[in-house]
Amino acid sequence: MKESVGIFLASGLLTFGGCHSQTPVTWEYESVTGKNDTVLQAPAAEGWVAIGVSVAPDGQKTFLLRRQKGVTIAGKWQYKTVVGHNDNILTNSANEGWEVVGISDLSDGNKSFLLKKPKT
């Protein structure tokens, strides 16, 4: 009886021991450029998620995107850009529920905030 319990225990450990190993997540990156956040619509539909933004002196925005390599799922995020002198703009009721993705300092002293939230 003791031997069979030991065998079952050992086989259970061997069987379930491999279940906890995880394959590391690998990411792929892309950037898109445009005057506003509408350029994110097509990549977001392909599963890309914006993770940063920079704004050139001429107002052109470059958005850094990433998605899990080999995984293409329909986009679940919506994006918007807001501009303000400081981060107090984020407490505006119109911006509640939005998550900050990226911040870029503008040449006029303002900041551009890229925000996202789940599509409803």
Backbone as XML, in Angstrom:
<?xml version="1.0"?>
<chain id="A" units="angstrom">
  <residue number="1" name="MET">
    <atom name="N" x="0.825" y="-1.193" z="0.000"/>
    <atom name="CA" x="0.000" y="0.000" z="0.000"/>
    <atom name="C" x="0.867" y="1.253" z="0.000"/>
  </residue>
  <residue number="2" name="LYS">
    <atom name="N" x="1.923" y="1.253" z="0.854"/>
    <atom name="CA" x="2.811" y="2.410" z="0.901"/>
    <atom name="C" x="3.492" y="2.622" z="-0.441"/>
  </residue>
  <residue number="3" name="GLU">
    <atom name="N" x="3.847" y="1.505" z="-1.117"/>
    <atom name="CA" x="4.522" y="1.617" z="-2.407"/>
    <atom name="C" x="3.600" y="2.238" z="-3.457"/>
  </residue>
  <residue number="4" name="SER">
    <atom name="N" x="2.333" y="1.850" z="-3.473"/>
    <atom name="CA" x="1.415" y="2.381" z="-4.482"/>
    <atom name="C" x="1.139" y="3.869" z="-4.244"/>
  </residue>
  <residue number="5" name="VAL">
    <atom name="N" x="1.057" y="4.269" z="-2.975"/>
    <atom name="CA" x="0.871" y="5.691" z="-2.683"/>
    <atom name="C" x="2.076" y="6.481" z="-3.161"/>
  </residue>
  <residue number="6" name="GLY">
    <atom name="N" x="3.260" y="5.950" z="-2.932"/>
    <atom name="CA" x="4.491" y="6.607" z="-3.373"/>
    <atom name="C" x="4.558" y="6.714" z="-4.890"/>
  </residue>
  <residue number="7" name="ILE">
    <atom name="N" x="4.133" y="5.667" z="-5.566"/>
    <atom name="CA" x="4.146" y="5.678" z="-7.034"/>
    <atom name="C" x="3.157" y="6.718" z="-7.567"/>
  </residue>
  <residue number="8" name="PHE">
    <atom name="N" x="1.947" y="6.736" z="-6.984"/>
    <atom name="CA" x="0.950" y="7.724" z="-7.416"/>
    <atom name="C" x="1.422" y="9.145" z="-7.143"/>
  </residue>
  <residue number="9" name="LEU">
    <atom name="N" x="2.050" y="9.347" z="-6.004"/>
    <atom name="CA" x="2.556" y="10.669" z="-5.661"/>
    <atom name="C" x="3.644" y="11.109" z="-6.634"/>
  </residue>
  <residue number="10" name="ALA">
    <atom name="N" x="4.567" y="10.218" z="-6.913"/>
    <atom name="CA" x="5.662" y="10.534" z="-7.834"/>
    <atom name="C" x="5.139" y="10.803" z="-9.242"/>
  </residue>
  <residue number="11" name="SER">
    <atom name="N" x="4.202" y="9.978" z="-9.714"/>
    <atom name="CA" x="3.671" y="10.188" z="-11.068"/>
    <atom name="C" x="2.864" y="11.480" z="-11.137"/>
  </residue>
  <residue number="12" name="GLY">
    <atom name="N" x="2.162" y="11.815" z="-10.049"/>
    <atom name="CA" x="1.411" y="13.068" z="-10.018"/>
    <atom name="C" x="2.328" y="14.274" z="-10.083"/>
  </residue>
  <residue number="13" name="LEU">
    <atom name="N" x="3.441" y="14.218" z="-9.355"/>
    <atom name="CA" x="4.399" y="15.318" z="-9.394"/>
    <atom name="C" x="5.007" y="15.474" z="-10.774"/>
  </residue>
  <residue number="14" name="LEU">
    <atom name="N" x="5.329" y="14.355" z="-11.402"/>
    <atom name="CA" x="5.896" y="14.426" z="-12.746"/>
    <atom name="C" x="4.874" y="14.947" z="-13.759"/>
  </residue>
  <residue number="15" name="THR">
    <atom name="N" x="3.638" y="14.515" z="-13.624"/>
    <atom name="CA" x="2.596" y="14.932" z="-14.552"/>
    <atom name="C" x="2.291" y="16.413" z="-14.425"/>
  </residue>
  <residue number="16" name="PHE">
    <atom name="N" x="2.060" y="16.881" z="-13.203"/>
    <atom name="CA" x="1.664" y="18.263" z="-12.991"/>
    <atom name="C" x="2.838" y="19.218" z="-12.885"/>
  </residue>
  <residue number="17" name="GLY">
    <atom name="N" x="4.024" y="18.711" z="-12.728"/>
    <atom name="CA" x="5.199" y="19.577" z="-12.639"/>
    <atom name="C" x="5.423" y="20.368" z="-13.916"/>
  </residue>
  <residue number="18" name="GLY">
    <atom name="N" x="5.138" y="19.767" z="-15.056"/>
    <atom name="CA" x="5.313" y="20.455" z="-16.335"/>
    <atom name="C" x="4.231" y="21.475" z="-16.628"/>
  </residue>
  <residue number="19" name="CYS">
    <atom name="N" x="3.118" y="21.420" z="-15.925"/>
    <atom name="CA" x="2.012" y="22.346" z="-16.190"/>
    <atom name="C" x="2.308" y="23.766" z="-15.742"/>
  </residue>
  <residue number="20" name="HIS">
    <atom name="N" x="3.243" y="23.934" z="-14.846"/>
    <atom name="CA" x="3.509" y="25.253" z="-14.317"/>
    <atom name="C" x="4.567" y="26.013" z="-15.106"/>
  </residue>
  <residue number="21" name="SER">
    <atom name="N" x="5.226" y="25.341" z="-16.030"/>
    <atom name="CA" x="6.226" y="26.059" z="-16.815"/>
    <atom name="C" x="5.506" y="26.919" z="-17.850"/>
  </residue>
  <residue number="22" name="GLN">
    <atom name="N" x="5.980" y="28.151" z="-18.019"/>
    <atom name="CA" x="5.368" y="29.076" z="-18.958"/>
    <atom name="C" x="6.378" y="29.465" z="-20.024"/>
  </residue>
  <residue number="23" name="THR">
    <atom name="N" x="5.871" y="29.611" z="-21.228"/>
    <atom name="CA" x="6.703" y="30.104" z="-22.309"/>
    <atom name="C" x="6.811" y="31.618" z="-22.160"/>
  </residue>
  <residue number="24" name="PRO">
    <atom name="N" x="8.008" y="32.163" z="-22.232"/>
    <atom name="CA" x="8.130" y="33.618" z="-22.087"/>
    <atom name="C" x="7.392" y="34.341" z="-23.213"/>
  </residue>
  <residue number="25" name="VAL">
    <atom name="N" x="6.781" y="35.456" z="-22.867"/>
    <atom name="CA" x="6.057" y="36.267" z="-23.842"/>
    <atom name="C" x="7.072" y="37.065" z="-24.645"/>
  </residue>
  <residue number="26" name="THR">
    <atom name="N" x="6.923" y="37.053" z="-25.945"/>
    <atom name="CA" x="7.770" y="37.878" z="-26.804"/>
    <atom name="C" x="6.888" y="38.910" z="-27.489"/>
  </residue>
  <residue number="27" name="TRP">
    <atom name="N" x="7.434" y="40.086" z="-27.681"/>
    <atom name="CA" x="6.684" y="41.201" z="-28.237"/>
    <atom name="C" x="7.265" y="41.631" z="-29.572"/>
  </residue>
  <residue number="28" name="GLU">
    <atom name="N" x="6.405" y="42.192" z="-30.397"/>
    <atom name="CA" x="6.863" y="42.859" z="-31.605"/>
    <atom name="C" x="6.415" y="44.314" z="-31.518"/>
  </residue>
  <residue number="29" name="TYR">
    <atom name="N" x="7.197" y="45.194" z="-32.130"/>
    <atom name="CA" x="6.976" y="46.626" z="-32.009"/>
    <atom name="C" x="6.822" y="47.263" z="-33.382"/>
  </residue>
  <residue number="30" name="GLU">
    <atom name="N" x="6.096" y="48.360" z="-33.412"/>
    <atom name="CA" x="5.874" y="49.104" z="-34.647"/>
    <atom name="C" x="5.610" y="50.550" z="-34.261"/>
  </residue>
  <residue number="31" name="SER">
    <atom name="N" x="5.788" y="51.445" z="-35.184"/>
    <atom name="CA" x="5.415" y="52.836" z="-34.928"/>
    <atom name="C" x="4.584" y="53.343" z="-36.095"/>
  </residue>
  <residue number="32" name="VAL">
    <atom name="N" x="3.675" y="54.259" z="-35.781"/>
    <atom name="CA" x="2.872" y="54.925" z="-36.799"/>
    <atom name="C" x="2.935" y="56.424" z="-36.524"/>
  </residue>
  <residue number="33" name="THR">
    <atom name="N" x="2.850" y="57.201" z="-37.583"/>
    <atom name="CA" x="2.961" y="58.650" z="-37.469"/>
    <atom name="C" x="1.749" y="59.307" z="-38.108"/>
  </residue>
  <residue number="34" name="GLY">
    <atom name="N" x="1.275" y="60.359" z="-37.457"/>
    <atom name="CA" x="0.145" y="61.105" z="-37.991"/>
    <atom name="C" x="-0.107" y="62.360" z="-37.184"/>
  </residue>
  <residue number="35" name="LYS">
    <atom name="N" x="-1.037" y="63.176" z="-37.653"/>
    <atom name="CA" x="-1.358" y="64.441" z="-36.971"/>
    <atom name="C" x="-2.153" y="64.216" z="-35.689"/>
  </residue>
  <residue number="36" name="ASN">
    <atom name="N" x="-2.909" y="63.096" z="-35.605"/>
    <atom name="CA" x="-3.703" y="62.845" z="-34.401"/>
    <atom name="C" x="-3.837" y="61.344" z="-34.153"/>
  </residue>
  <residue number="37" name="ASP">
    <atom name="N" x="-4.581" y="61.014" z="-33.110"/>
    <atom name="CA" x="-4.670" y="59.615" z="-32.683"/>
    <atom name="C" x="-5.552" y="58.742" z="-33.580"/>
  </residue>
  <residue number="38" name="THR">
    <atom name="N" x="-6.180" y="59.305" z="-34.625"/>
    <atom name="CA" x="-6.989" y="58.476" z="-35.515"/>
    <atom name="C" x="-6.138" y="57.478" z="-36.291"/>
  </residue>
  <residue number="39" name="VAL">
    <atom name="N" x="-4.833" y="57.733" z="-36.409"/>
    <atom name="CA" x="-3.958" y="56.785" z="-37.101"/>
    <atom name="C" x="-3.825" y="55.480" z="-36.313"/>
  </residue>
  <residue number="40" name="LEU">
    <atom name="N" x="-4.313" y="55.453" z="-35.082"/>
    <atom name="CA" x="-4.230" y="54.241" z="-34.258"/>
    <atom name="C" x="-5.379" y="53.267" z="-34.525"/>
  </residue>
  <residue number="41" name="GLN">
    <atom name="N" x="-6.409" y="53.692" z="-35.231"/>
    <atom name="CA" x="-7.580" y="52.850" z="-35.429"/>
    <atom name="C" x="-7.260" y="51.551" z="-36.162"/>
  </residue>
  <residue number="42" name="ALA">
    <atom name="N" x="-6.577" y="51.636" z="-37.284"/>
    <atom name="CA" x="-6.274" y="50.422" z="-38.058"/>
    <atom name="C" x="-5.330" y="49.484" z="-37.302"/>
  </residue>
  <residue number="43" name="PRO">
    <atom name="N" x="-4.205" y="49.977" z="-36.749"/>
    <atom name="CA" x="-3.347" y="49.058" z="-36.003"/>
    <atom name="C" x="-4.039" y="48.463" z="-34.774"/>
  </residue>
  <residue number="44" name="ALA">
    <atom name="N" x="-4.869" y="49.243" z="-34.086"/>
    <atom name="CA" x="-5.580" y="48.736" z="-32.910"/>
    <atom name="C" x="-6.519" y="47.600" z="-33.300"/>
  </residue>
  <residue number="45" name="ALA">
    <atom name="N" x="-7.112" y="47.696" z="-34.481"/>
    <atom name="CA" x="-7.997" y="46.629" z="-34.958"/>
    <atom name="C" x="-7.233" y="45.330" z="-35.216"/>
  </residue>
  <residue number="46" name="GLU">
    <atom name="N" x="-5.913" y="45.431" z="-35.396"/>
    <atom name="CA" x="-5.073" y="44.255" z="-35.620"/>
    <atom name="C" x="-4.379" y="43.786" z="-34.341"/>
  </residue>
  <residue number="47" name="GLY">
    <atom name="N" x="-4.775" y="44.348" z="-33.201"/>
    <atom name="CA" x="-4.222" y="43.901" z="-31.933"/>
    <atom name="C" x="-3.048" y="44.694" z="-31.414"/>
  </residue>
  <residue number="48" name="TRP">
    <atom name="N" x="-2.642" y="45.754" z="-32.109"/>
    <atom name="CA" x="-1.544" y="46.590" z="-31.629"/>
    <atom name="C" x="-2.049" y="47.484" z="-30.512"/>
  </residue>
  <residue number="49" name="VAL">
    <atom name="N" x="-1.217" y="47.711" z="-29.502"/>
    <atom name="CA" x="-1.556" y="48.566" z="-28.367"/>
    <atom name="C" x="-0.522" y="49.677" z="-28.290"/>
  </residue>
  <residue number="50" name="ALA">
    <atom name="N" x="-0.997" y="50.918" z="-28.212"/>
    <atom name="CA" x="-0.085" y="52.053" z="-28.095"/>
    <atom name="C" x="0.547" y="52.047" z="-26.710"/>
  </residue>
  <residue number="51" name="ILE">
    <atom name="N" x="1.869" y="52.237" z="-26.667"/>
    <atom name="CA" x="2.575" y="52.259" z="-25.377"/>
    <atom name="C" x="3.379" y="53.533" z="-25.181"/>
  </residue>
  <residue number="52" name="GLY">
    <atom name="N" x="3.350" y="54.432" z="-26.174"/>
    <atom name="CA" x="4.089" y="55.683" z="-26.038"/>
    <atom name="C" x="3.798" y="56.623" z="-27.186"/>
  </residue>
  <residue number="53" name="VAL">
    <atom name="N" x="4.176" y="57.874" z="-26.985"/>
    <atom name="CA" x="3.961" y="58.888" z="-28.014"/>
    <atom name="C" x="5.061" y="59.937" z="-27.911"/>
  </residue>
  <residue number="54" name="SER">
    <atom name="N" x="5.427" y="60.480" z="-29.051"/>
    <atom name="CA" x="6.294" y="61.656" z="-29.076"/>
    <atom name="C" x="5.713" y="62.610" z="-30.113"/>
  </residue>
  <residue number="55" name="VAL">
    <atom name="N" x="5.899" y="63.911" z="-29.852"/>
    <atom name="CA" x="5.340" y="64.936" z="-30.730"/>
    <atom name="C" x="6.477" y="65.792" z="-31.255"/>
  </residue>
  <residue number="56" name="ALA">
    <atom name="N" x="6.564" y="65.908" z="-32.577"/>
    <atom name="CA" x="7.586" y="66.734" z="-33.220"/>
    <atom name="C" x="7.165" y="68.207" z="-33.147"/>
  </residue>
  <residue number="57" name="PRO">
    <atom name="N" x="8.104" y="69.125" z="-33.340"/>
    <atom name="CA" x="7.772" y="70.562" z="-33.297"/>
    <atom name="C" x="6.662" y="70.967" z="-34.266"/>
  </residue>
  <residue number="58" name="ASP">
    <atom name="N" x="6.525" y="70.250" z="-35.381"/>
    <atom name="CA" x="5.469" y="70.587" z="-36.342"/>
    <atom name="C" x="4.111" y="69.973" z="-35.974"/>
  </residue>
  <residue number="59" name="GLY">
    <atom name="N" x="4.032" y="69.297" z="-34.820"/>
    <atom name="CA" x="2.771" y="68.709" z="-34.369"/>
    <atom name="C" x="2.570" y="67.264" z="-34.783"/>
  </residue>
  <residue number="60" name="GLN">
    <atom name="N" x="3.433" y="66.743" z="-35.623"/>
    <atom name="CA" x="3.337" y="65.353" z="-36.060"/>
    <atom name="C" x="3.586" y="64.433" z="-34.865"/>
  </residue>
  <residue number="61" name="LYS">
    <atom name="N" x="2.706" y="63.440" z="-34.682"/>
    <atom name="CA" x="2.821" y="62.517" z="-33.558"/>
    <atom name="C" x="3.325" y="61.157" z="-34.042"/>
  </residue>
  <residue number="62" name="THR">
    <atom name="N" x="4.257" y="60.590" z="-33.301"/>
    <atom name="CA" x="4.723" y="59.229" z="-33.568"/>
    <atom name="C" x="4.314" y="58.367" z="-32.385"/>
  </residue>
  <residue number="63" name="PHE">
    <atom name="N" x="3.546" y="57.322" z="-32.663"/>
    <atom name="CA" x="3.036" y="56.433" z="-31.635"/>
    <atom name="C" x="3.813" y="55.118" z="-31.669"/>
  </residue>
  <residue number="64" name="LEU">
    <atom name="N" x="4.307" y="54.683" z="-30.523"/>
    <atom name="CA" x="4.983" y="53.397" z="-30.405"/>
    <atom name="C" x="3.943" y="52.355" z="-30.035"/>
  </residue>
  <residue number="65" name="LEU">
    <atom name="N" x="3.923" y="51.262" z="-30.789"/>
    <atom name="CA" x="2.936" y="50.196" z="-30.601"/>
    <atom name="C" x="3.635" y="48.875" z="-30.301"/>
  </residue>
  <residue number="66" name="ARG">
    <atom name="N" x="2.920" y="47.994" z="-29.616"/>
    <atom name="CA" x="3.425" y="46.640" z="-29.418"/>
    <atom name="C" x="2.251" y="45.681" z="-29.378"/>
  </residue>
  <residue number="67" name="ARG">
    <atom name="N" x="2.557" y="44.431" z="-29.684"/>
    <atom name="CA" x="1.598" y="43.336" z="-29.524"/>
    <atom name="C" x="2.374" y="42.058" z="-29.308"/>
  </residue>
  <residue number="68" name="GLN">
    <atom name="N" x="1.705" y="41.079" z="-28.719"/>
    <atom name="CA" x="2.360" y="39.810" z="-28.463"/>
    <atom name="C" x="2.640" y="39.138" z="-29.794"/>
  </residue>
  <residue number="69" name="LYS">
    <atom name="N" x="3.871" y="38.685" z="-29.958"/>
    <atom name="CA" x="4.294" y="38.079" z="-31.214"/>
    <atom name="C" x="3.454" y="36.831" z="-31.502"/>
  </residue>
  <residue number="70" name="GLY">
    <atom name="N" x="2.953" y="36.768" z="-32.712"/>
    <atom name="CA" x="2.172" y="35.615" z="-33.141"/>
    <atom name="C" x="0.716" y="35.642" z="-32.708"/>
  </residue>
  <residue number="71" name="VAL">
    <atom name="N" x="0.283" y="36.699" z="-32.036"/>
    <atom name="CA" x="-1.104" y="36.794" z="-31.573"/>
    <atom name="C" x="-1.749" y="38.016" z="-32.212"/>
  </residue>
  <residue number="72" name="THR">
    <atom name="N" x="-2.788" y="37.783" z="-32.990"/>
    <atom name="CA" x="-3.520" y="38.882" z="-33.596"/>
    <atom name="C" x="-4.959" y="38.792" z="-33.110"/>
  </residue>
  <residue number="73" name="ILE">
    <atom name="N" x="-5.343" y="39.709" z="-32.252"/>
    <atom name="CA" x="-6.707" y="39.747" z="-31.740"/>
    <atom name="C" x="-7.286" y="41.123" z="-32.026"/>
  </residue>
  <residue number="74" name="ALA">
    <atom name="N" x="-8.581" y="41.158" z="-32.150"/>
    <atom name="CA" x="-9.235" y="42.439" z="-32.432"/>
    <atom name="C" x="-8.939" y="43.434" z="-31.325"/>
  </residue>
  <residue number="75" name="GLY">
    <atom name="N" x="-8.713" y="44.669" z="-31.712"/>
    <atom name="CA" x="-8.401" y="45.706" z="-30.746"/>
    <atom name="C" x="-9.516" y="45.926" z="-29.746"/>
  </residue>
  <residue number="76" name="LYS">
    <atom name="N" x="-9.147" y="46.120" z="-28.505"/>
    <atom name="CA" x="-10.144" y="46.360" z="-27.472"/>
    <atom name="C" x="-9.991" y="47.730" z="-26.828"/>
  </residue>
  <residue number="77" name="TRP">
    <atom name="N" x="-9.123" y="48.569" z="-27.395"/>
    <atom name="CA" x="-8.847" y="49.873" z="-26.816"/>
    <atom name="C" x="-9.321" y="50.989" z="-27.732"/>
  </residue>
  <residue number="78" name="GLN">
    <atom name="N" x="-9.705" y="52.094" z="-27.112"/>
    <atom name="CA" x="-9.935" y="53.337" z="-27.833"/>
    <atom name="C" x="-8.944" y="54.356" z="-27.287"/>
  </residue>
  <residue number="79" name="TYR">
    <atom name="N" x="-8.548" y="55.289" z="-28.117"/>
    <atom name="CA" x="-7.499" y="56.243" z="-27.766"/>
    <atom name="C" x="-7.978" y="57.673" z="-27.953"/>
  </residue>
  <residue number="80" name="LYS">
    <atom name="N" x="-7.377" y="58.572" z="-27.184"/>
    <atom name="CA" x="-7.565" y="60.004" z="-27.413"/>
    <atom name="C" x="-6.339" y="60.729" z="-26.882"/>
  </residue>
  <residue number="81" name="THR">
    <atom name="N" x="-6.118" y="61.911" z="-27.441"/>
    <atom name="CA" x="-5.003" y="62.756" z="-27.030"/>
    <atom name="C" x="-5.574" y="64.029" z="-26.425"/>
  </residue>
  <residue number="82" name="VAL">
    <atom name="N" x="-5.044" y="64.433" z="-25.273"/>
    <atom name="CA" x="-5.439" y="65.692" z="-24.653"/>
    <atom name="C" x="-4.184" y="66.515" z="-24.409"/>
  </residue>
  <residue number="83" name="VAL">
    <atom name="N" x="-4.336" y="67.816" z="-24.473"/>
    <atom name="CA" x="-3.206" y="68.729" z="-24.302"/>
    <atom name="C" x="-3.507" y="69.666" z="-23.142"/>
  </residue>
  <residue number="84" name="GLY">
    <atom name="N" x="-2.505" y="69.881" z="-22.292"/>
    <atom name="CA" x="-2.659" y="70.794" z="-21.171"/>
    <atom name="C" x="-1.305" y="71.243" z="-20.658"/>
  </residue>
  <residue number="85" name="HIS">
    <atom name="N" x="-1.327" y="72.274" z="-19.837"/>
    <atom name="CA" x="-0.088" y="72.817" z="-19.300"/>
    <atom name="C" x="0.550" y="71.878" z="-18.268"/>
  </residue>
  <residue number="86" name="ASN">
    <atom name="N" x="-0.302" y="71.116" z="-17.554"/>
    <atom name="CA" x="0.213" y="70.154" z="-16.581"/>
    <atom name="C" x="-0.751" y="68.970" z="-16.509"/>
  </residue>
  <residue number="87" name="ASP">
    <atom name="N" x="-0.487" y="68.069" z="-15.584"/>
    <atom name="CA" x="-1.309" y="66.859" z="-15.536"/>
    <atom name="C" x="-2.676" y="67.068" z="-14.873"/>
  </residue>
  <residue number="88" name="ASN">
    <atom name="N" x="-3.012" y="68.303" z="-14.500"/>
    <atom name="CA" x="-4.348" y="68.573" z="-13.954"/>
    <atom name="C" x="-5.441" y="68.293" z="-14.973"/>
  </residue>
  <residue number="89" name="ILE">
    <atom name="N" x="-5.087" y="68.327" z="-16.256"/>
    <atom name="CA" x="-6.073" y="68.035" z="-17.299"/>
    <atom name="C" x="-6.620" y="66.615" z="-17.151"/>
  </residue>
  <residue number="90" name="LEU">
    <atom name="N" x="-5.856" y="65.749" z="-16.522"/>
    <atom name="CA" x="-6.275" y="64.358" z="-16.371"/>
    <atom name="C" x="-7.399" y="64.199" z="-15.354"/>
  </residue>
  <residue number="91" name="THR">
    <atom name="N" x="-7.573" y="65.179" z="-14.476"/>
    <atom name="CA" x="-8.644" y="65.103" z="-13.484"/>
    <atom name="C" x="-9.961" y="65.669" z="-14.015"/>
  </residue>
  <residue number="92" name="ASN">
    <atom name="N" x="-9.949" y="66.195" z="-15.215"/>
    <atom name="CA" x="-11.159" y="66.679" z="-15.870"/>
    <atom name="C" x="-12.134" y="65.508" z="-16.002"/>
  </residue>
  <residue number="93" name="SER">
    <atom name="N" x="-13.424" y="65.751" z="-15.753"/>
    <atom name="CA" x="-14.414" y="64.665" z="-15.789"/>
    <atom name="C" x="-14.472" y="63.977" z="-17.144"/>
  </residue>
  <residue number="94" name="ALA">
    <atom name="N" x="-14.145" y="64.699" z="-18.222"/>
    <atom name="CA" x="-14.154" y="64.090" z="-19.556"/>
    <atom name="C" x="-13.038" y="63.061" z="-19.712"/>
  </residue>
  <residue number="95" name="ASN">
    <atom name="N" x="-12.047" y="63.113" z="-18.836"/>
    <atom name="CA" x="-10.909" y="62.204" z="-18.938"/>
    <atom name="C" x="-10.936" y="61.102" z="-17.881"/>
  </residue>
  <residue number="96" name="GLU">
    <atom name="N" x="-11.994" y="61.013" z="-17.088"/>
    <atom name="CA" x="-12.098" y="59.965" z="-16.080"/>
    <atom name="C" x="-12.282" y="58.617" z="-16.752"/>
  </residue>
  <residue number="97" name="GLY">
    <atom name="N" x="-11.622" y="57.631" z="-16.214"/>
    <atom name="CA" x="-11.704" y="56.282" z="-16.774"/>
    <atom name="C" x="-10.671" y="56.010" z="-17.851"/>
  </residue>
  <residue number="98" name="TRP">
    <atom name="N" x="-9.909" y="57.033" z="-18.223"/>
    <atom name="CA" x="-8.865" y="56.886" z="-19.225"/>
    <atom name="C" x="-7.539" y="56.625" z="-18.538"/>
  </residue>
  <residue number="99" name="GLU">
    <atom name="N" x="-6.708" y="55.815" z="-19.133"/>
    <atom name="CA" x="-5.380" y="55.475" z="-18.605"/>
    <atom name="C" x="-4.316" y="56.181" z="-19.442"/>
  </residue>
  <residue number="100" name="VAL">
    <atom name="N" x="-3.321" y="56.766" z="-18.791"/>
    <atom name="CA" x="-2.244" y="57.449" z="-19.511"/>
    <atom name="C" x="-1.316" y="56.411" z="-20.128"/>
  </residue>
  <residue number="101" name="VAL">
    <atom name="N" x="-1.098" y="56.544" z="-21.431"/>
    <atom name="CA" x="-0.199" y="55.651" z="-22.156"/>
    <atom name="C" x="1.149" y="56.321" z="-22.384"/>
  </residue>
  <residue number="102" name="GLY">
    <atom name="N" x="1.120" y="57.605" z="-22.679"/>
    <atom name="CA" x="2.359" y="58.313" z="-22.956"/>
    <atom name="C" x="2.185" y="59.814" z="-22.794"/>
  </residue>
  <residue number="103" name="ILE">
    <atom name="N" x="3.304" y="60.480" z="-22.547"/>
    <atom name="CA" x="3.320" y="61.931" z="-22.375"/>
    <atom name="C" x="4.455" y="62.484" z="-23.232"/>
  </residue>
  <residue number="104" name="SER">
    <atom name="N" x="4.179" y="63.601" z="-23.886"/>
    <atom name="CA" x="5.210" y="64.261" z="-24.673"/>
    <atom name="C" x="5.162" y="65.757" z="-24.386"/>
  </residue>
  <residue number="105" name="ASP">
    <atom name="N" x="6.328" y="66.350" z="-24.138"/>
    <atom name="CA" x="6.412" y="67.797" z="-23.934"/>
    <atom name="C" x="6.352" y="68.496" z="-25.283"/>
  </residue>
  <residue number="106" name="LEU">
    <atom name="N" x="5.547" y="69.540" z="-25.360"/>
    <atom name="CA" x="5.403" y="70.306" z="-26.590"/>
    <atom name="C" x="6.282" y="71.550" z="-26.534"/>
  </residue>
  <residue number="107" name="SER">
    <atom name="N" x="6.594" y="72.100" z="-27.679"/>
    <atom name="CA" x="7.487" y="73.256" z="-27.751"/>
    <atom name="C" x="6.883" y="74.517" z="-27.118"/>
  </residue>
  <residue number="108" name="ASP">
    <atom name="N" x="5.547" y="74.568" z="-26.975"/>
    <atom name="CA" x="4.907" y="75.751" z="-26.391"/>
    <atom name="C" x="4.766" y="75.658" z="-24.865"/>
  </residue>
  <residue number="109" name="GLY">
    <atom name="N" x="5.373" y="74.641" z="-24.257"/>
    <atom name="CA" x="5.307" y="74.476" z="-22.807"/>
    <atom name="C" x="4.178" y="73.575" z="-22.337"/>
  </residue>
  <residue number="110" name="ASN">
    <atom name="N" x="3.276" y="73.202" z="-23.224"/>
    <atom name="CA" x="2.199" y="72.279" z="-22.881"/>
    <atom name="C" x="2.695" y="70.838" z="-22.950"/>
  </residue>
  <residue number="111" name="LYS">
    <atom name="N" x="1.836" y="69.937" z="-22.508"/>
    <atom name="CA" x="2.114" y="68.508" z="-22.594"/>
    <atom name="C" x="0.988" y="67.843" z="-23.373"/>
  </residue>
  <residue number="112" name="SER">
    <atom name="N" x="1.348" y="66.852" z="-24.164"/>
    <atom name="CA" x="0.376" y="66.050" z="-24.883"/>
    <atom name="C" x="0.296" y="64.693" z="-24.193"/>
  </residue>
  <residue number="113" name="PHE">
    <atom name="N" x="-0.915" y="64.304" z="-23.800"/>
    <atom name="CA" x="-1.137" y="63.042" z="-23.111"/>
    <atom name="C" x="-1.894" y="62.090" z="-24.034"/>
  </residue>
  <residue number="114" name="LEU">
    <atom name="N" x="-1.357" y="60.893" z="-24.250"/>
    <atom name="CA" x="-2.060" y="59.859" z="-24.990"/>
    <atom name="C" x="-2.773" y="58.995" z="-23.960"/>
  </residue>
  <residue number="115" name="LEU">
    <atom name="N" x="-4.098" y="58.864" z="-24.118"/>
    <atom name="CA" x="-4.918" y="58.126" z="-23.164"/>
    <atom name="C" x="-5.587" y="56.947" z="-23.865"/>
  </residue>
  <residue number="116" name="LYS">
    <atom name="N" x="-5.870" y="55.887" z="-23.092"/>
    <atom name="CA" x="-6.612" y="54.749" z="-23.637"/>
    <atom name="C" x="-7.598" y="54.259" z="-22.605"/>
  </residue>
  <residue number="117" name="LYS">
    <atom name="N" x="-8.653" y="53.614" z="-23.103"/>
    <atom name="CA" x="-9.598" y="52.914" z="-22.243"/>
    <atom name="C" x="-10.265" y="51.832" z="-23.083"/>
  </residue>
  <residue number="118" name="PRO">
    <atom name="N" x="-10.813" y="50.821" z="-22.414"/>
    <atom name="CA" x="-11.463" y="49.750" z="-23.172"/>
    <atom name="C" x="-12.632" y="50.276" z="-23.991"/>
  </residue>
  <residue number="119" name="LYS">
    <atom name="N" x="-12.806" y="49.673" z="-25.166"/>
    <atom name="CA" x="-13.954" y="50.029" z="-25.994"/>
    <atom name="C" x="-15.217" y="49.587" z="-25.281"/>
  </residue>
  <residue number="120" name="THR">
    <atom name="N" x="-16.245" y="50.370" z="-25.449"/>
    <atom name="CA" x="-17.525" y="50.020" z="-24.815"/>
    <atom name="C" x="-18.544" y="49.633" z="-25.841"/>
  </residue>
</chain>
